[in-house]
Amino acid sequence: MNIARVIVDVPSFQTNRPFDYRIPDRYEGVIQPGMRVIVPFGPRKILGYVVGLTDETDLNRLKPVEELLDLQPVLTTELLGLGDWMAEQTLSFRISALQVMLPQVLKAKYKKEVWRNEGEDLPEQFERLFAGRDGIDFTEFERSGISYHQLQKLVQDGSIEIEYIVKSKESKKTTPMIQPAKSPIELEEALVDLTKSAHKQRDLIEHFISEPEPVPKKLLVESFQTTASTIKTLMDKGLLEQFNQEIYRDPYKNRSFERTEAFELTEEQEEAIAPILDVLEKKQHEVMLLHGVTGSGKTEVYLQSIQQVIDQGMEAIMLVPEIALTPMMVERFKGRFGSRVAVLHSALSAGEKYDEWRRIQRGEVQVVVGARSAIFAPFTKLGIIIIDEEHETSYKQEENPRYHARDVAVYRGEQHHCPVILGSATPSLETFARAKKGNYRMLSLTKRMNEASMPEVELIDMREELHAGNRSMFSRVLKEKIEDRLAKKEQVVLFLNRRGYSTFVMCRDCGFVIECPHCDITMTYHRKQESLKCHYCSHEVSMPSECPECESDSIRYFGTGTQKVEEVLQQLLPEARVVRMDVDTTRRKGAHEKLLGEFGRGEADILLGTQMIAKGLDFQNVTLVGVMTADSLLNIPDFRSAEKTFQLLTQVSGRAGRHTKPGEVIVQTYTPEHYSIELASTYDYHQFFNQEMQLRKAFRYPPYYFITLVTVSHPNQLKVQEVTQKIVAFMRSKLSEESVTLGPTPSALTRIKNRYRYQCMIKYKHEPEQRKLLKRILQYYEDELKQDQLQISIDFQPYQLM
């Protein structure tokens, strides 16, 4: 096998296939599928991924592979297959599908180093190469004439490691360690020779006589209240020596996690877990929906299922929505499984993500807890995949490749013959319909833990409040209930369905509303900076003191944002301690954890926030949840708006009364008669499902029909209309009678960043040729797409219709 088949890092239709390269002698027998290489491509040298090896080619002359970047594959054979499937499913380039599976560090420019692992004896030629050093530059190895084969063998044995040093930033992190350079007897002899005034040197030597283990230099300086120069003096005398040891950037290093034991399961939980354990025992693939009300103990079922997988020597992936990846969730997993857990989410630095990924790749962990991209964890013995809050839209990637983590999980589950568990109190209609049909197995948890009752929900009609003369954003009932909780020293969660200080700025004299000059959207007022920001293109201007249109000074902000609510709260209840959690207050690393920690320790009475507080929070003292703007999602032009409203209200309500104290929920709304709000107040998922399904059937929406959304954008409005019109005409002429192609219509946000956007929607039940047809459209416009003036995006499972 002396020919490598390589997918090159050039995303275009002509290059969307493997290219053949000759494997030079030095790499023969070393290169394997899943490794990254540098190859000549035209005049350039570019990155590529080896996807196969062969002896045959149609070409007469092959260019050789220039450089091998890995000595162990970074993508397993299964992940390479998944890449092909994903590229096909999402109509994306194969290179994009492969790259989405890897940490950012492996896509950047870097240099390589070879490091010997401590205490390992190496063959003579390697000992000469290292010449007493712990690490050397990779180029030194390449010049040494030693074969790659030998290096690869030592890497596989664990005697040597290859490190990627990325622009000095995301490289491996090391810490200086100090250890004795002499035996304990020689150190004792050295003690005698020390002068009486050298107290600190004496303390250090005595320590290493009794405990000769290496100690981090920083810790040594702190523990013995000494300085680096004291240590240097002992090193100069040849008594101590320093070496650098790699430390993983563990984002949770400063936290000690209390070990927890498995709880005894309730009868209902026992019934729910039995089929899971049975399938695990038989090593079969099956998709199961765990439908459990909030607080019913789904997490404990997950934990005990994962324990079973670990006991079998297998591995587990646990996906949670990004916003529910709270320290609480991490704590529960780290507490149960300790260091066998790796955590992957967006708040980690690129270096931390790389380190966690390497722990997975090396087989040092058995469980991965993470957001969407953790579904690509390079495990080879997958025993279970769990997706918590499976209805969450954050499991869908909104840029290419537009994959849904649920689909990837089912694909991987099939490959590994393992179960996939989807958990939710409010499953997506598509998932619940599949479970009702028998495509997925249904498991139910209908009761809360410790027999706690679901909190009482009271709907407040804000129209009546207005008629009664209450113009405040707080209804009289909600204000009274908050005062009552403050008096009882209990806590309150206030949920607002949007961010920013207020929605828009308007002149009260002429009605002029300030819009973004680059997008068709009103700008949002941010109090702290006294500025107006566009949340789509980030354009920012300072708040004007007079109307730009009629020069009146009656220009005011309208609407309610978290900052505004916080201000009103402080006027109404000055004694209340408020913690605000929204996009602005949680930008900094660790802010999320810090704010939740304050609230959890009882240092605040009210937690005020947007969607990020709706999930995964479990505080004992929270007995009241207030929902300020229940309707704002209902007014979005999206066929899922009622479903999203129902899910969100149910999730938020579930934050109250989770322990011994009963909970209450106050929902403020202008449309209390809407079925999604009414049914969420009684937690009646089944009734909501039946009612919503009738509407979906009538209007031909999922789960009765599939939907494909094609969005076209271009700086010229006429061009966008023309291209979209052509696409609609082409699809109508080629698809069957049963399918419906709607459009072209302007997108709900017609202009973003000075680009006009039009779309068309295809509703269909069975169109096996649809992907081929859409591929033809992309190929037809390829030259224009390359120039980046025209953009065509195709989404087979759209969650964003804006």
C-alpha positions in Angstrom: 0.0 0.0 0.0 2.2 2.8 -1.2 -0.5 5.3 -2.3 -2.4 7.5 0.1 -5.9 8.8 -0.8 -6.1 12.3 0.6 -9.0 14.8 1.0 -7.4 18.2 0.6 -8.3 21.4 2.5 -9.8 23.2 -0.5 -13.6 23.4 -0.1 -14.9 23.3 -3.7 -16.8 20.9 -5.9 -13.8 20.0 -8.1 -11.7 19.0 -5.1 -14.5 17.3 -3.1 -13.0 13.8 -3.6 -9.8 12.0 -2.6 -6.5 12.7 -4.5 -3.8 10.1 -4.8 -0.3 10.8 -3.5 2.8 8.6 -3.5 4.0 7.6 0.0 7.8 8.3 0.2 10.0 5.5 1.6 10.4 7.2 4.9 6.7 7.1 5.6 6.0 3.7 4.2 4.2 1.5 6.7 3.8 4.5 8.9 0.9 6.5 7.2 -2.6 5.3 8.2 -6.1 6.5 7.4 -7.1 9.3 9.8 -3.7 11.0 9.8 -3.1 14.6 8.6 -0.5 15.3 6.0 0.9 18.2 4.1 0.7 17.7 0.3 1.6 19.7 -2.8 -1.6 21.0 -4.5 -0.9 23.1 -7.6 1.6 25.7 -6.6 0.7 25.4 -2.9 1.4 23.1 0.0 -1.8 22.4 1.9 -3.2 20.3 4.7 -5.0 17.1 3.9 -6.6 14.0 5.6 -5.6 10.5 4.6 -8.9 8.6 4.1 -7.5 5.4 2.6 -4.5 3.5 1.3 -4.2 1.7 -2.1 -1.8 0.1 -4.5 -3.6 1.2 -7.6 -4.1 4.5 -9.4 -5.1 5.8 -12.8 -2.4 8.4 -12.9 1.1 7.9 -14.4 3.0 10.3 -12.1 2.1 10.9 -8.5 3.3 13.7 -6.4 4.7 12.5 -3.0 3.3 13.3 0.4 5.5 16.2 1.7 5.1 15.9 5.4 3.3 13.7 7.9 1.7 15.6 10.8 0.6 12.8 13.0 2.1 9.5 14.1 -1.3 8.3 15.4 -4.5 8.8 13.5 -6.6 11.8 14.8 -9.7 10.4 13.2 -10.8 6.8 13.7 -12.0 4.7 10.7 -15.5 5.1 12.1 -15.3 8.9 12.2 -13.9 8.9 8.6 -17.1 7.0 7.5 -19.2 9.4 9.5 -17.6 12.3 7.7 -18.7 10.8 4.3 -22.2 10.2 5.6 -22.5 13.7 7.0 -21.2 15.4 3.9 -23.8 13.5 1.9 -26.6 14.2 4.3 -25.9 18.0 4.6 -24.6 18.6 1.1 -21.4 20.0 2.5 -17.8 19.4 1.4 -16.0 16.3 2.8 -13.2 18.5 4.2 -15.7 20.5 6.2 -17.3 17.4 7.6 -13.9 16.0 8.8 -12.7 19.3 10.2 -15.8 19.8 12.4 -14.8 16.7 14.3 -11.5 18.0 15.5 -10.4 20.7 18.1 -9.4 24.0 16.7 -5.8 23.5 17.6 -5.4 20.7 15.0 -6.5 23.0 12.2 -4.0 25.8 13.0 -0.3 26.4 12.1 2.1 24.8 14.6 5.4 23.2 15.1 6.0 19.8 16.5 8.2 18.6 19.3 9.2 15.1 20.4 9.1 14.5 24.2 10.3 11.5 26.1 8.1 10.2 28.9 9.8 10.2 32.3 11.4 7.0 33.5 11.3 5.3 30.0 14.5 3.7 28.7 14.9 4.4 25.0 16.9 2.6 22.3 20.5 3.8 22.0 20.1 6.0 18.9 17.2 7.9 20.6 19.2 8.3 23.8 21.9 9.9 21.7 19.3 12.1 19.9 17.9 13.4 23.2 21.4 13.8 24.7 20.0 14.2 28.2 17.1 16.5 27.2 13.4 15.9 27.9 12.2 17.3 24.6 13.6 18.2 21.2 12.3 19.9 18.1 10.8 17.6 15.5 13.2 18.8 12.8 16.1 17.4 14.9 14.5 14.0 14.6 14.0 14.4 10.9 17.7 15.3 10.4 18.8 12.3 12.5 18.1 9.7 9.9 16.2 7.5 12.4 13.2 5.8 10.7 9.7 7.0 11.3 8.8 3.4 11.9 10.9 3.3 15.1 9.5 6.6 16.3 5.9 5.4 15.6 6.6 2.2 17.6 7.9 4.2 20.6 4.8 6.6 20.4 2.5 3.6 20.4 4.3 2.1 23.4 3.9 5.3 25.3 7.7 5.9 25.7 7.6 9.0 23.5 5.0 11.7 22.7 4.6 14.1 19.8 3.4 17.5 20.9 1.8 20.2 18.8 3.1 23.7 19.8 0.5 26.1 18.3 1.7 29.6 17.9 3.0 29.2 21.5 -0.5 29.7 22.7 -2.4 26.5 22.5 0.6 24.3 23.1 0.9 21.8 25.8 1.3 23.5 29.2 4.2 22.5 31.4 5.1 23.3 34.9 8.7 23.3 36.4 9.1 20.4 38.8 11.9 20.0 41.4 13.3 16.6 42.4 16.4 15.4 44.3 19.5 14.9 42.1 21.2 12.7 44.7 20.2 9.7 46.8 18.8 10.2 50.4 22.1 9.2 51.9 24.1 11.7 49.8 21.5 14.4 50.8 22.0 13.6 54.5 25.8 14.0 54.0 25.2 17.4 52.3 23.1 18.5 55.3 26.1 18.3 57.6 28.1 20.7 55.3 25.4 23.4 55.4 26.0 26.5 57.3 23.7 27.1 60.4 22.1 30.2 58.8 20.9 28.3 55.7 17.6 27.4 57.3 15.5 27.3 54.2 18.0 25.1 52.3 18.0 22.7 55.3 14.2 22.5 55.3 14.1 21.7 51.6 16.8 19.0 51.8 15.1 17.4 54.8 11.8 17.3 52.9 13.4 15.5 49.9 15.2 13.0 52.2 11.9 11.9 53.7 9.8 12.3 50.4 12.0 12.1 47.3 8.9 12.5 44.9 9.0 15.5 42.5 7.2 18.6 43.6 6.0 21.6 41.5 8.4 24.5 42.0 5.6 27.0 42.7 4.2 24.7 45.5 7.7 24.3 47.0 8.2 28.1 47.1 4.8 28.6 48.7 4.9 25.7 51.2 8.4 26.5 52.6 8.0 30.3 52.2 11.2 30.4 50.4 12.4 31.9 47.1 13.5 30.6 43.7 17.0 31.6 44.4 17.2 29.2 47.4 16.2 26.4 45.1 18.7 27.6 42.5 21.5 27.5 45.1 20.8 23.8 45.8 20.6 23.1 42.1 24.0 24.7 41.6 25.3 22.4 44.3 24.0 19.5 42.4 21.6 18.4 45.1 18.3 19.3 43.4 17.3 19.3 39.7 14.5 20.8 37.7 12.5 19.4 34.8 9.3 20.4 33.0 6.3 18.3 33.4 3.2 18.5 31.2 0.0 19.5 33.1 -3.3 19.3 31.4 -5.2 22.5 31.4 -8.0 21.2 33.6 -10.8 23.8 33.6 -11.9 22.3 36.9 -8.5 22.0 38.6 -9.3 24.4 41.5 -12.4 22.5 42.4 -12.6 19.4 44.5 -15.6 17.3 43.7 -17.2 15.4 46.5 -17.6 11.8 45.6 -21.3 10.8 45.4 -22.9 7.4 45.5 -25.8 6.1 43.4 -29.2 6.9 44.8 -31.7 4.1 45.3 -34.1 4.3 42.4 -37.8 4.8 42.7 -40.1 2.2 41.3 -40.7 4.3 38.2 -37.0 4.9 37.7 -36.4 1.1 38.0 -39.0 0.5 35.3 -37.4 3.1 33.0 -33.8 1.9 33.4 -34.6 -1.9 33.0 -35.0 -1.8 29.2 -31.8 0.4 28.9 -29.7 -2.1 31.0 -31.2 -5.0 29.0 -30.1 -3.5 25.7 -26.7 -2.7 27.1 -26.3 -6.3 28.2 -27.2 -7.5 24.7 -25.0 -4.9 23.1 -27.8 -3.9 20.7 -28.7 -0.6 19.0 -32.0 1.0 19.9 -33.2 4.5 20.2 -35.2 5.3 23.4 -37.1 8.4 24.5 -37.1 9.0 28.2 -40.1 11.3 28.7 -39.9 12.5 32.3 -41.4 15.6 34.0 -39.0 18.2 35.3 -37.4 17.0 38.6 -38.4 13.3 38.0 -34.8 12.1 38.3 -33.8 11.6 34.7 -30.1 12.4 35.5 -29.9 9.6 38.0 -31.2 7.2 35.3 -28.4 8.5 33.0 -25.7 8.2 35.7 -26.6 4.6 36.6 -26.8 3.6 32.9 -23.4 5.1 32.3 -22.0 3.2 35.4 -23.2 0.0 33.8 -21.3 0.9 30.6 -18.1 1.7 32.5 -18.4 -1.6 34.4 -18.4 -3.3 31.0 -15.2 -1.5 30.0 -17.0 0.6 27.5 -17.3 4.4 26.9 -20.2 6.9 27.1 -21.1 10.2 25.5 -23.5 12.5 27.4 -24.8 15.6 25.5 -26.4 18.5 27.3 -27.5 21.8 25.8 -24.8 24.5 26.0 -26.9 26.6 28.4 -27.5 23.7 30.7 -23.8 22.9 30.9 -23.8 24.5 34.3 -21.3 23.7 36.9 -24.1 21.7 38.5 -24.2 19.2 35.7 -20.4 18.9 35.6 -20.4 18.5 39.4 -22.8 15.6 39.2 -20.7 13.7 36.7 -17.3 14.5 38.2 -18.7 13.6 41.6 -19.9 10.2 40.4 -17.1 9.2 38.0 -14.2 11.4 39.1 -11.3 11.8 36.6 -12.8 9.4 34.1 -14.9 12.3 32.8 -13.8 14.8 30.2 -15.9 18.0 29.7 -16.2 19.8 26.4 -18.0 23.1 25.9 -17.6 26.6 24.4 -16.5 28.3 27.6 -13.2 26.4 27.5 -10.1 28.0 25.9 -8.8 26.3 22.7 -5.9 24.9 24.8 -8.3 23.4 27.4 -10.5 21.9 24.7 -7.4 20.4 23.0 -6.2 18.8 26.3 -9.6 17.3 27.1 -9.8 16.0 23.5 -6.3 14.4 23.9 -7.4 12.7 27.1 -10.3 11.1 25.2 -8.1 10.2 22.3 -5.5 8.5 24.5 -8.2 6.5 26.3 -7.6 8.2 29.6 -11.4 8.9 30.1 -14.5 6.8 29.7 -17.2 9.5 29.8 -17.5 12.7 27.8 -20.0 15.4 29.0 -20.4 18.2 26.5 -22.4 20.3 24.1 -23.2 19.6 20.5 -19.6 18.9 19.1 -18.9 16.3 21.9 -20.9 13.9 19.8 -17.6 13.5 17.7 -15.5 12.3 20.7 -12.9 9.9 19.2 -14.1 6.9 21.3 -13.6 3.4 19.8 -15.7 1.4 22.3 -18.9 3.4 22.6 -21.4 1.8 24.9 -24.1 4.4 25.2 -25.0 7.9 23.9 -27.4 10.1 25.9 -28.9 13.4 24.7 -30.5 15.3 27.5 -33.2 18.0 26.7 -33.2 16.5 23.2 -35.8 19.1 22.1 -33.1 21.9 22.4 -32.4 23.7 19.1 -28.8 24.2 20.0 -28.1 20.6 19.0 -28.5 21.8 15.4 -25.4 23.4 13.8 -26.5 26.5 11.9 -23.5 26.7 9.6 -21.9 24.1 7.3 -22.0 21.2 7.8 -25.6 21.7 9.1 -25.8 18.5 11.1 -28.1 17.7 14.0 -26.4 16.0 16.9 -29.4 13.6 17.3 -28.9 12.2 13.8 -25.2 11.8 14.3 -25.9 10.0 17.6 -28.2 7.6 15.9 -25.7 6.9 13.1 -22.9 6.3 15.7 -25.2 4.2 17.8 -25.8 1.9 14.8 -22.1 1.6 14.1 -21.2 0.7 17.7 -24.4 -1.4 18.3 -25.2 0.7 21.3 -28.4 2.4 22.6 -29.1 6.1 22.2 -31.2 7.7 24.9 -33.1 10.9 24.2 -34.4 12.6 27.4 -36.8 15.5 27.8 -39.8 16.7 29.8 -41.1 18.3 26.6 -39.8 16.2 23.6 -39.8 17.7 20.2 -42.9 16.8 18.2 -40.8 14.8 15.7 -39.3 12.6 18.5 -42.5 12.1 20.4 -44.3 11.2 17.1 -41.6 8.6 16.4 -41.9 7.1 19.8 -45.7 6.9 19.5 -45.3 5.2 16.2 -43.0 2.6 17.7 -39.8 3.7 15.8 -38.3 4.7 19.2 -39.0 2.9 22.5 -40.9 5.1 25.0 -39.8 5.2 28.7 -41.8 7.4 31.1 -41.3 9.2 34.4 -44.5 10.8 35.5 -43.7 11.7 39.1 -41.2 14.1 40.7 -38.5 12.8 43.1 -39.5 12.6 46.8 -43.1 12.7 45.6 -42.8 16.6 45.3 -45.7 18.1 43.5 -45.4 20.1 40.4 -45.5 23.8 41.2 -48.9 25.6 40.9 -49.0 27.9 37.9 -51.1 31.1 37.9 -51.7 33.0 34.6 -51.9 36.8 35.0 -53.6 38.7 32.1 -51.5 41.8 31.7 -54.4 43.5 29.7 -56.5 43.5 32.9 -53.5 45.0 34.9 -53.5 47.9 32.4 -57.2 48.4 32.7 -56.8 48.5 36.5 -54.3 51.3 36.1 -51.1 49.2 36.8 -48.7 50.4 34.1 -45.7 48.6 35.7 -44.0 45.6 34.2 -44.8 43.7 37.4 -48.3 42.6 38.0 -49.7 43.2 41.5 -49.8 39.5 42.3 -46.1 39.0 41.2 -45.0 41.9 43.3 -46.8 40.7 46.4 -45.5 37.1 46.0 -41.9 38.4 45.6 -42.3 40.5 48.8 -43.7 37.4 50.6 -40.6 35.3 49.6 -38.2 38.0 50.7 -39.9 38.1 54.1 -39.6 34.3 54.3 -35.9 34.4 53.2 -36.8 32.2 50.2 -35.5 32.7 46.7 -37.1 33.8 43.4 -36.2 33.2 39.8 -37.4 35.8 37.3 -37.3 34.8 33.7 -37.4 37.3 30.8 -37.6 36.1 27.2 -35.0 38.5 25.7 -31.8 40.4 26.3 -30.6 44.0 26.3 -32.0 47.0 28.2 -35.0 47.5 25.9 -36.0 46.5 22.4 -36.0 49.7 20.4 -35.6 53.5 20.5 -38.5 55.6 19.1 -39.3 59.3 18.8 -42.6 60.0 20.6 -43.2 63.1 18.3 -42.8 61.7 14.8 -42.6 57.9 15.5 -39.1 57.5 13.9 -37.5 54.2 15.0 -33.7 53.9 14.9 -32.7 51.0 12.6 -29.3 49.5 11.7 -28.0 51.0 8.5 -26.8 47.6 7.3 -29.6 45.3 8.4 -33.4 45.5 8.4 -33.7 45.4 12.1 -34.3 47.9 14.9 -31.2 48.6 17.1 -31.2 47.5 20.7 -30.5 50.0 23.6 -27.7 49.0 26.1 -27.8 51.1 29.2 -24.3 50.5 30.6 -22.6 51.9 27.5 -25.4 54.3 26.7 -25.3 52.9 23.2 -27.4 51.2 20.5 -26.3 47.9 19.1 -27.3 45.7 16.2 -27.4 42.1 17.4 -26.8 40.8 13.8 -23.8 42.7 12.5 -22.6 44.4 15.7 -22.9 47.9 14.3 -22.9 50.3 17.3 -23.8 54.0 17.7 -24.2 56.2 20.8 -27.7 56.9 22.1 -28.9 60.2 20.5 -30.2 63.0 22.6 -32.6 64.2 19.9 -34.5 62.5 17.1 -32.3 62.4 13.9 -35.5 62.9 11.8 -37.4 65.8 13.5 -34.8 67.0 16.1 -37.4 66.6 18.9 -35.9 65.6 22.3 -38.8 63.2 23.0 -36.7 60.2 21.9 -37.1 57.3 24.3 -36.5 53.5 24.6 -39.4 51.1 24.6 -39.8 47.5 25.7 -38.2 45.6 28.5 -34.8 44.0 28.7 -33.0 42.4 31.7 -31.2 45.6 32.6 -34.5 47.5 32.7 -36.2 44.9 34.8 -33.2 44.9 37.2 -33.6 48.7 37.6 -37.3 48.6 38.2 -36.8 45.8 40.8 -34.3 48.0 42.7 -36.8 50.8 42.7 -39.7 48.6 43.9 -37.8 46.4 46.3 -34.6 48.2 47.3 -33.8 45.6 49.9 -33.7 42.7 47.4 -30.3 41.4 46.3 -30.5 40.7 42.5 -28.2 38.6 40.4 -28.6 39.2 36.7 -27.7 36.6 34.2 -27.8 37.3 30.5 -25.4 37.4 27.5 -23.8 40.6 28.7 -23.1 39.6 32.3 -21.8 36.1 31.4 -19.3 37.1 28.6 -16.3 36.7 30.8 -14.9 33.2 31.5 -16.2 31.7 34.7 -18.9 34.4 35.1 -21.7 31.9 34.7 -20.3 29.7 37.5 -19.6 32.7 39.8 -23.1 34.2 39.5 -24.8 30.8 40.0 -22.5 30.2 43.0 -23.5 33.5 44.6 -27.2 32.6 44.2 -26.7 29.0 45.4 -24.9 30.2 48.6 -27.9 32.4 49.3 -26.0 35.7 48.7 -28.8 36.9 46.5 -32.6 36.7 46.7 -33.6 37.0 43.1 -32.0 35.4 40.0 -33.0 37.4 36.9 -32.2 36.1 33.5 -32.9 35.1 30.0 -33.0 31.6 28.5 -29.8 30.4 30.2 -31.6 30.2 33.5 -34.4 28.0 32.2 -32.6 24.7 32.3 -30.6 22.5 34.6 -30.7 24.7 37.7 -31.6 22.9 40.9 -31.7 25.2 44.0 -33.4 24.0 47.2 -34.6 27.4 48.3 -36.3 28.6 45.1 -40.1 28.6 45.7 -41.2 31.2 43.2 -40.7 31.5 39.5 -41.9 34.6 37.6 -42.2 34.7 33.8 -42.2 38.3 32.7 -43.0 38.1 29.0 -44.5 34.7 28.1 -45.7 35.8 24.7 -42.6 37.1 23.0 -41.8 33.8 21.3 -45.3 33.5 20.0 -44.9 36.5 17.8 -41.9 35.1 15.8 -42.7 34.0 12.2 -41.9 30.3 12.8 -44.2 27.3 12.7 -42.5 26.0 15.9 -43.2 29.1 18.0 -46.1 27.5 20.0 -43.9 24.4 20.6 -40.9 26.6 21.8 -43.2 28.6 24.1 -44.7 25.5 25.6 -41.2 23.9 26.1 -39.7 27.1 27.6 -42.6 27.7 30.1 -42.5 24.1 31.2 -38.8 24.2 31.7 -38.8 27.4 33.6 -41.7 26.3 35.8 -39.7 23.2 36.7 -37.1 25.4 38.5 -39.5 25.9 41.4 -40.2 23.6 44.4 -37.7 20.9 43.4 -37.1 19.9 47.1 -39.1 20.0 50.3 -40.6 23.5 50.0 -43.6 23.7 47.6 -43.2 26.0 44.5 -45.3 28.5 42.7 -45.1 30.0 39.2 -46.6 33.3 38.0 -46.8 33.7 34.2 -47.5 37.2 33.0 -49.0 37.2 29.5 -51.2 39.3 27.1 -52.6 36.1 25.5 -53.5 33.8 28.4 -56.0 32.0 26.1 -53.3 30.7 23.7 -53.3 26.9 24.0 -49.5 26.7 24.4 -49.6 29.0 27.5 -52.8 27.5 28.9 -51.5 23.9 28.5 -48.0 24.7 29.8 -49.7 26.0 33.0 -51.2 22.5 33.6 -48.1 20.6 32.3 -50.3 18.8 29.9 -47.8 17.7 27.2 -50.1 15.0 25.7 -53.0 17.5 25.1 -50.5 20.0 23.7 -49.0 17.3 21.4 -52.5 16.4 20.0 -53.6 19.9 19.4 -50.3 21.1 17.8 -50.2 17.9 15.6 -53.6 18.8 14.1 -52.2 22.2 13.1 -49.1 20.7 11.7 -51.1 18.2 9.6 -53.4 20.9 8.3 -50.5 23.2 7.2 -48.2 20.4 6.0 -45.4 20.9 8.5 -43.1 18.4 10.3 -43.5 15.7 11.6 -46.1 15.0 8.8 -43.8 16.6 6.1 -40.1 17.1 5.8 -38.9 20.7 5.1 -35.9 22.0 3.2 -35.1 25.7 3.4 -33.0 27.3 0.7 -31.7 30.8 1.5 -30.0 33.0 -1.2 -28.1 36.2 -0.3 -26.3 38.8 -2.4 -25.6 42.6 -2.1 -27.9 43.2 -5.1 -31.6 42.8 -4.3 -32.6 42.1 -7.9 -29.9 39.4 -8.3 -31.2 37.6 -5.2 -34.8 37.6 -6.4 -33.7 36.3 -9.9 -31.6 33.4 -8.5 -34.3 32.4 -6.0 -36.9 32.5 -8.7 -34.8 30.2 -10.9 -34.3 27.7 -8.1 -38.0 27.6 -7.3 -38.9 27.1 -11.0 -36.3 24.3 -11.4 -37.4 22.5 -8.2 -41.1 22.7 -9.1 -40.4 21.2 -12.6 -38.4 18.3 -11.2 -40.1 17.3 -7.9 -43.3 15.1 -7.7 -46.8 16.4 -7.5 -47.0 15.7 -3.7 -44.3 18.2 -2.9 -44.9 21.9 -2.4 -42.3 24.5 -3.3 -43.1 27.9 -1.7 -41.4 31.1 -2.7 -39.4 33.1 -3.5 -40.2 35.3 -0.4 -38.0 37.8 1.4 -36.5 36.3 4.6 -38.0 37.7 7.9 -34.8 39.7 8.2 -34.5 40.7 4.6 -31.1 42.5 4.9 -28.2 41.6 7.2 -24.7 43.1 6.8 -25.8 44.9 3.6 -26.7 41.6 2.0 -30.3 40.9 0.8 -31.8 37.5 1.7 -34.6 35.6 0.0 -35.7 32.1 0.6 -37.8 29.2 -0.7 -39.2 26.3 1.2 -39.8 22.7 0.0 -42.3 20.6 1.9 -42.2 16.9 0.9 -42.8 13.4 2.1 -40.5 11.3 -0.1 -38.2 12.9 -2.6 -35.1 10.5 -3.1 -33.8 12.8 -5.9 -34.0 16.1 -4.0 -30.3 16.1 -2.8 -29.0 15.4 -6.3 -31.2 18.3 -7.7 -30.0 20.8 -5.1 -26.4 19.7 -5.7 -26.9 20.5 -9.4 -28.0 24.0 -8.4 -24.9 24.5 -6.3 -22.7 23.3 -9.1 -24.5 25.5 -11.6 -23.7 28.6 -9.5 -20.3 27.5 -8.4 -18.2 30.2 -10.0 -20.4 32.9 -8.5 -20.4 31.2 -5.1 -16.5 31.2 -5.2 -16.4 35.0 -5.6 -18.4 35.2 -2.3 -20.9 37.7 -3.8 -23.6 35.1 -4.1 -24.3 32.7 -1.2 -26.8 29.8 -1.2 -27.4 27.9 1.9 -29.4 24.7 2.1 -30.8 23.4 5.3 -32.6 20.0 5.4 -33.9 20.4 9.0 -34.3 24.2 9.5 -34.7 25.4 13.1 -34.1 29.1 12.2 -36.6 30.3 9.6 -35.5 34.0 10.0 
